[in-house]
Amino acid sequence: MYHVSGTVITVSLLYLISWIFCKTGIFTKSIHRKIWNSVLAVVFLFTALAGILIALQINYKWEIRIIGSMLKWHVETGVCLGITGLFHFLWHLSYYKEIFSRRRKSSDSIIPDNVTTDPVHIIPNLFVVGFTSTSVQILLLRELLNISGGYELIAGIFLASWLMASAAGSYIAGRSEMNNIPKINLIFSIAPLASLLIMFLLTRLFLETGETPLLFKSIIFTIILLAPFCIISGYTFIKLLSSAKTACLLSPGKSFSIETTGGILAGLLLSIFTSGIINTYKLLILIIFLTFAYVTLTFLTKKKKIKIYLKILFTIVAFIIIISDPDHFFRQILLPGIDVTLTKDTPYGNITEGFYSDDKSIYYNQRLLSYNDDVAEREEDIHYAMLQKENPEKVLLISGFTVSRMQEILKYNVKEIHLIERDPVLIKSIVPENFSGNEKLIIENTDAFTYVKKPGKLFDVVILLLPPPSTLSLNRFYTTEFFDYIKTRLTVDGVFMCSPGPAYNYHNKESINLYSSVFNSMAKVFENVLPVAGNKLYFIASDADLSTNFCEIVRRKGIDNIYVGPDYLDDTLTKNKSAETLALIDRNIKQNHIAYPIACFHFQSLGFSMDAGAKAPAIALIIL
């Protein structure tokens, strides 16, 4: 799929932002042209080189893998080349007009724009800039991590991009003749809206509802959405630094300490408000609006009577923002096709409920957590492990959509079901108070790794329903150390099950490496490890014998299943699939450890293998 409209809109929006910076005097027309001439040169060289290599491959039948993967980027950069070339033509339109008429070339220089401000405003201005910059940074990082899947690498790239874009803004400020402090503050106060607009635009154009972007897309998202605000933020600070030195005789060190104090206060307040008191977008919109109100009242309004009216107006608008629910509107934009009914931010992420047609769904951090018609998934998540024990009495469930999974567990004569879920707000969303199995349910709001590490109750079955080891945080639950702790919490011949990823019909090298690292870690701890290929790939481990005769056991126990049973499955086929998967496991792949998170690396490699053309650009962007 080629993102023609998305690329055109994104490039056009970025050009518009650059043009606004030029027109407002942030940088000169010459710098504006240099930026886009450089973009034009880069995309032209790549498009031309890719076109030549693809043509040579077709003519001479070259079998070079990277050339084949260039086709997608040849088209994408070709679209970028086309729209950038159009801008380039419009710049030089006057040149063609001058062929037929005599005109003097206009000067590229800009008239210095110097508007001084009252020295008394400089210190609070520095504080507000520090407070707003840090607030926007924290809230954008929080939301970007939700959208991108919580990669630690993305957090690092976010901070690096923030520093580089701010440094670029500082560099531009040093070369700019525009010193109009009121105008600079006005641009600074509305710049976060540009970043928000870009985030929503990129999400709607390039991602499907609930999709987790691959690493390369996440990097591009991060760089593009941060550029507008970070450049203005760096620019504003340098201009205020200069103004403070001139007007107030403040040294750069003192100015920096004032700006830093604002940032520290923002961090302290946000750590409180983002603990579930105020949702992310409400907080972000409120901070942007209050910054705009401060700039308007301080720099743009002189008459006392007008200031009084504006203060009343701003107070009313701020009150409306506080009592309204802007997050509902923004989540609706991020989840098109879903009729959002409720959204709530917690210290651990975002919970959004909605309907797709008449099907109620719950999204956790932008990803689908639960839906009504999940028969195959919920039965596989539970019965492949539970059927291995003759009479399981105590079950430990680590994460997962509780209600539907508990309905399956209650088909057995269990006495206790312990659920570990660190987010208490999520538990309230997915476990209704009138649920029939509540008398057997014991909820532990804690970290699962910490819980199993401590001595405590023994369980007949432990089922891990966390996502695959895509991040360093999730990788902990697929390590040799975690499996060791799990074994200490199992009864004799107890059963443990997890799923490190989907079950592919055809496994490539990267998926084999991923599954082998987790399998080898489990095999180090348990005598028997059985892979079962269902909708997901399940690894079942125990010191007792394990069986794939699920249909036979279901019949014998008289369990009323829809999917995991003889109506849909066949024991012979299941056994053959397990044998095929087991034959693919590479016993030479290193085990996954906390200090050596190789499974996380293999997961990222697997993601790159799904879009081979994105690997080299992603690595290049990270290095740069």
SVG drawing of the C-alpha trace seen along z (x, -y; Angstrom):
<svg xmlns="http://www.w3.org/2000/svg" viewBox="-26 -51 52 91">
<polyline fill="none" stroke="black" stroke-width="0.4" points="0.0,0.0 1.4,-3.4 0.5,-6.4 0.1,-8.9 -2.4,-11.3 -0.8,-10.9 2.6,-11.8 1.3,-14.8 -0.7,-16.2 2.2,-15.6 4.8,-17.3 2.4,-20.2 1.8,-20.7 5.5,-20.8 6.1,-23.2 3.3,-25.4 4.8,-25.5 8.2,-26.4 6.6,-29.1 4.9,-30.5 8.2,-30.6 9.7,-32.5 6.9,-35.0 6.9,-35.7 10.7,-36.3 11.8,-33.2 14.2,-32.6 14.9,-34.3 13.6,-33.3 17.0,-32.1 17.1,-29.5 13.5,-28.5 14.7,-27.8 17.9,-26.0 15.8,-23.6 13.5,-22.7 16.2,-22.7 18.0,-20.1 14.8,-18.1 14.4,-18.2 18.0,-17.2 17.8,-14.2 14.5,-12.8 15.7,-13.3 19.0,-11.4 17.2,-8.6 14.4,-8.4 16.9,-8.5 19.2,-5.9 16.4,-3.6 14.9,-3.9 18.2,-3.1 18.8,0.0 15.3,1.3 15.7,0.9 19.1,2.7 17.5,5.5 14.7,6.0 17.0,5.9 19.8,8.0 17.8,10.2 19.8,9.2 18.9,11.1 19.7,8.5 17.1,8.4 17.6,4.7 16.8,3.6 13.4,5.3 12.6,3.6 13.5,0.2 10.3,0.2 8.1,-1.0 10.5,-3.8 11.0,-4.7 7.3,-5.4 7.0,-7.2 10.0,-9.4 8.8,-10.0 5.5,-11.4 7.6,-13.6 9.8,-14.6 6.7,-15.6 5.1,-17.8 8.5,-19.4 9.2,-20.0 5.9,-21.8 6.9,-24.1 10.3,-24.7 8.5,-25.6 6.2,-28.1 9.3,-29.7 10.8,-30.4 7.6,-31.4 8.7,-35.0 11.9,-33.9 9.7,-32.8 7.7,-36.0 10.9,-38.1 11.7,-36.5 8.9,-38.5 9.0,-41.6 11.7,-43.7 11.6,-43.5 14.1,-44.1 14.8,-41.3 13.6,-41.8 16.0,-41.7 16.1,-38.6 16.9,-40.6 14.3,-41.2 13.8,-44.4 14.9,-44.0 11.8,-43.5 12.7,-44.8 10.0,-45.4 11.3,-45.7 9.3,-44.6 9.1,-45.8 12.0,-44.2 9.6,-43.2 8.0,-40.7 11.2,-38.9 11.6,-36.7 7.9,-35.4 8.2,-35.0 11.3,-32.7 9.4,-30.7 6.3,-30.3 8.4,-29.1 10.1,-26.5 6.8,-25.4 5.0,-25.1 7.9,-23.5 8.3,-20.8 4.6,-20.2 4.1,-19.7 7.2,-17.5 5.9,-15.2 2.4,-15.0 3.4,-14.4 5.9,-11.7 3.1,-10.0 0.7,-10.0 3.4,-9.0 4.3,-6.0 0.7,-5.0 0.4,-5.2 3.8,-3.5 3.5,-0.6 5.6,-1.8 9.0,-1.1 11.8,-2.3 13.8,-3.1 11.0,-5.5 11.4,-7.3 15.1,-7.7 14.5,-8.9 11.8,-11.3 14.3,-12.9 17.0,-13.0 14.7,-14.6 13.5,-17.1 17.1,-18.2 18.1,-18.3 15.1,-20.3 15.5,-22.7 19.1,-23.1 18.1,-23.9 15.7,-26.5 18.5,-28.0 20.8,-28.1 18.2,-29.8 17.6,-32.4 21.3,-33.3 21.1,-34.1 17.6,-35.8 17.1,-39.5 13.6,-39.2 13.5,-40.2 9.9,-41.0 9.3,-39.4 5.4,-39.7 5.3,-38.1 7.7,-35.4 5.7,-34.5 2.5,-34.4 4.0,-31.9 5.3,-29.9 1.9,-29.8 0.2,-28.3 3.0,-26.1 1.9,-23.0 -1.3,-23.0 0.8,-22.4 2.4,-19.3 -1.0,-18.1 -2.4,-18.6 0.5,-16.7 0.1,-13.8 -3.6,-13.4 -3.0,-13.8 -0.2,-11.1 -2.2,-8.7 -5.3,-9.0 -3.4,-8.8 -0.8,-6.1 -2.3,-3.9 -5.4,-1.7 -7.6,-1.7 -5.7,0.0 -2.6,0.6 0.8,0.5 3.3,-1.2 6.6,0.5 9.8,-1.1 10.5,-3.1 7.1,-4.7 7.4,-5.5 10.7,-7.3 9.3,-9.3 6.2,-10.2 8.4,-11.4 10.7,-13.6 7.9,-15.2 5.5,-16.0 8.2,-17.4 9.8,-19.7 7.3,-22.7 7.1,-23.2 10.7,-22.3 12.2,-24.7 10.0,-27.5 10.8,-26.5 14.5,-26.7 14.2,-29.9 12.0,-31.6 14.4,-30.7 17.5,-32.1 15.7,-35.4 14.5,-35.7 18.0,-35.0 19.3,-37.8 16.5,-40.2 17.1,-39.3 20.7,-40.1 20.0,-43.4 17.0,-44.6 17.4,-43.1 21.1,-42.6 20.5,-38.9 23.3,-36.5 22.6,-33.5 23.1,-31.3 20.4,-33.0 18.0,-33.1 18.5,-29.4 17.9,-28.6 14.5,-30.5 13.5,-28.6 14.6,-25.3 12.6,-26.1 9.5,-26.4 10.3,-23.0 10.8,-21.4 7.5,-22.7 5.8,-21.4 7.2,-17.9 6.1,-17.9 2.5,-19.0 2.1,-16.7 3.3,-13.7 0.2,-14.4 -2.3,-15.3 -1.5,-12.5 -2.0,-9.9 -5.6,-9.7 -6.9,-13.1 -7.0,-14.8 -6.9,-13.2 -3.9,-13.9 -5.6,-16.0 -7.6,-18.1 -4.4,-18.9 -2.5,-19.6 -5.3,-21.9 -5.6,-23.7 -1.8,-24.4 -1.8,-25.6 -4.7,-27.9 -3.3,-29.3 0.0,-30.1 -1.9,-31.8 -3.9,-33.8 -0.7,-34.8 0.9,-36.0 -2.3,-37.9 -2.7,-39.7 1.1,-40.4 2.2,-41.5 -0.7,-42.0 -3.1,-44.1 -2.3,-47.4 -5.7,-48.9 -6.8,-48.0 -10.5,-47.8 -9.9,-45.3 -7.6,-43.3 -10.5,-42.9 -12.9,-41.7 -10.3,-39.3 -9.5,-37.9 -13.2,-37.2 -13.4,-35.6 -10.3,-33.5 -11.6,-32.3 -14.9,-31.2 -13.1,-29.3 -10.7,-27.7 -13.6,-26.6 -15.4,-25.1 -12.2,-23.1 -12.0,-21.8 -15.7,-20.6 -15.8,-19.3 -14.2,-16.2 -11.9,-17.1 -10.3,-13.6 -13.5,-12.0 -13.2,-14.2 -9.5,-13.4 -9.8,-9.7 -12.6,-9.6 -10.1,-11.1 -7.5,-8.5 -9.9,-5.6 -12.0,-6.2 -14.8,-3.7 -15.3,-3.3 -18.1,-5.1 -16.2,-6.1 -18.3,-6.2 -15.7,-6.6 -12.0,-7.4 -9.9,-7.5 -6.2,-8.0 -4.4,-6.1 -0.8,-6.2 -0.2,-3.2 -1.9,-4.2 -5.3,-5.0 -8.5,-3.0 -11.1,-3.7 -14.4,-2.0 -16.6,-2.2 -18.8,-0.3 -18.1,1.0 -21.6,1.5 -23.2,3.2 -20.0,4.8 -18.6,3.3 -14.8,3.0 -12.2,1.9 -8.9,0.4 -5.9,0.1 -3.2,-2.3 -4.8,-2.4 -4.8,1.4 -7.8,3.7 -8.0,5.5 -11.4,7.0 -14.4,7.6 -17.5,9.7 -17.1,12.4 -13.7,13.7 -14.6,17.4 -11.5,18.9 -9.0,16.6 -10.5,16.9 -10.8,20.7 -7.2,21.2 -5.9,18.8 -7.3,21.0 -8.0,24.6 -4.6,25.5 -3.1,25.1 -6.1,26.1 -6.7,29.4 -3.1,30.6 -4.1,30.8 -6.6,33.4 -8.2,31.4 -6.8,27.8 -7.9,26.0 -5.8,22.8 -5.1,20.7 -2.9,17.7 -3.9,15.4 -1.4,12.7 -3.2,9.9 -5.7,10.5 -9.4,9.7 -10.7,11.2 -14.4,11.8 -14.3,13.9 -11.2,15.8 -12.8,16.4 -15.9,17.9 -13.6,20.5 -11.7,21.2 -15.0,21.6 -15.8,24.6 -13.4,26.4 -14.0,27.0 -11.5,24.4 -11.4,22.9 -9.4,19.8 -8.5,17.6 -5.8,15.1 -5.5,12.2 -2.5,10.0 -3.1,6.6 -1.1,3.6 -3.7,1.1 -6.7,1.0 -8.7,-1.3 -8.5,1.3 -9.8,4.0 -12.9,1.9 -13.5,1.5 -13.3,5.2 -14.7,6.9 -18.3,5.9 -19.3,6.0 -22.1,8.4 -19.9,11.0 -20.9,14.5 -17.3,15.6 -16.3,12.8 -16.4,14.9 -13.5,17.0 -11.6,14.1 -8.6,12.6 -7.2,9.5 -3.6,8.4 -2.7,4.9 1.0,5.3 3.8,6.1 3.6,9.7 7.4,10.2 7.6,8.9 4.6,11.0 6.0,14.4 9.4,13.5 8.1,13.4 7.3,16.7 3.6,17.4 0.8,19.6 1.3,22.5 -0.8,22.8 -1.8,25.7 -1.9,23.6 -0.2,20.3 -1.3,18.5 0.6,15.5 -1.5,13.4 0.8,10.4 1.7,9.2 4.9,10.6 8.3,9.3 8.2,6.2 9.8,3.9 12.4,4.3 9.6,4.1 7.6,6.9 10.8,8.9 11.2,9.6 8.2,12.0 9.9,14.2 13.3,14.7 14.9,17.6 14.8,15.8 11.0,15.2 10.4,18.9 12.5,19.9 10.3,17.8 7.2,19.2 8.3,22.7 8.7,21.9 5.0,20.9 3.8,24.1 2.6,27.2 4.3,30.5 3.6,31.1 2.0,27.7 1.5,26.2 2.7,22.8 1.7,21.3 2.6,18.2 2.4,16.9 5.5,15.1 3.7,14.2 1.4,15.2 1.5,18.7 2.7,18.2 2.1,20.8 5.6,20.1 8.3,19.0 11.2,16.8 14.6,16.7 13.6,13.8 10.5,15.5 12.4,18.7 15.1,16.8 12.4,15.1 10.6,18.3 13.8,20.3 15.1,17.8 12.0,18.1 11.6,21.8 15.3,22.4 14.7,20.3 11.7,22.4 13.5,25.6 16.2,24.6 13.7,24.6 11.1,27.2 11.5,30.8 8.9,30.6 8.0,27.7 5.2,28.1 4.5,25.7 0.9,25.5 0.1,23.5 -3.4,22.0 -4.4,18.4 -1.3,17.6 1.8,19.7 1.5,21.1 4.3,22.6 3.1,25.0 5.7,26.0 5.6,28.5 7.7,31.2 4.9,33.6 4.0,35.1 2.1,32.8 -0.5,33.7 -1.9,32.3 -5.0,34.5 -7.3,31.7 -10.4,33.0 -10.1,36.3 -9.6,34.7 -12.5,32.3 -14.8,35.3 -13.6,37.2 -14.1,34.3 -17.4,33.2 -16.4,29.6 -18.8,27.6 -16.5,25.7 -17.2,24.2 -13.8,23.9 -11.3,26.0 -13.0,29.3 -13.9,31.9 -16.2,29.6 -13.4,27.5 -10.1,29.1 -8.5,32.4 -5.9,33.9 -3.8,35.4 -3.5,32.1 -2.7,30.3 0.0,32.9 1.5,32.6 1.6,28.8 3.3,29.0 5.9,31.4 6.6,29.1 7.0,26.1 9.2,28.1 11.4,29.1 12.0,25.5 13.3,24.5 17.0,23.8 18.6,25.1 21.7,23.0 19.9,19.7 20.9,18.0 18.4,18.0 16.5,14.8 17.8,13.1 17.0,9.9 20.6,8.8 20.7,10.1 17.2,9.3 17.7,11.1 14.0,11.9 13.3,8.2 16.0,7.8 14.6,10.7 11.1,9.2 12.3,5.9 14.1,7.9 10.9,9.7 9.1,6.4 11.8,5.2 11.5,8.4 7.8,7.6 9.0,4.4 12.5,5.0 12.7,1.7 12.3,-0.1 15.3,1.5 18.1,-0.5 16.3,-3.9 15.4,-3.3 18.9,-2.4 20.2,-5.4 17.8,-7.8 18.7,-6.4 22.5,-6.9 21.9,-10.4"/>
</svg>
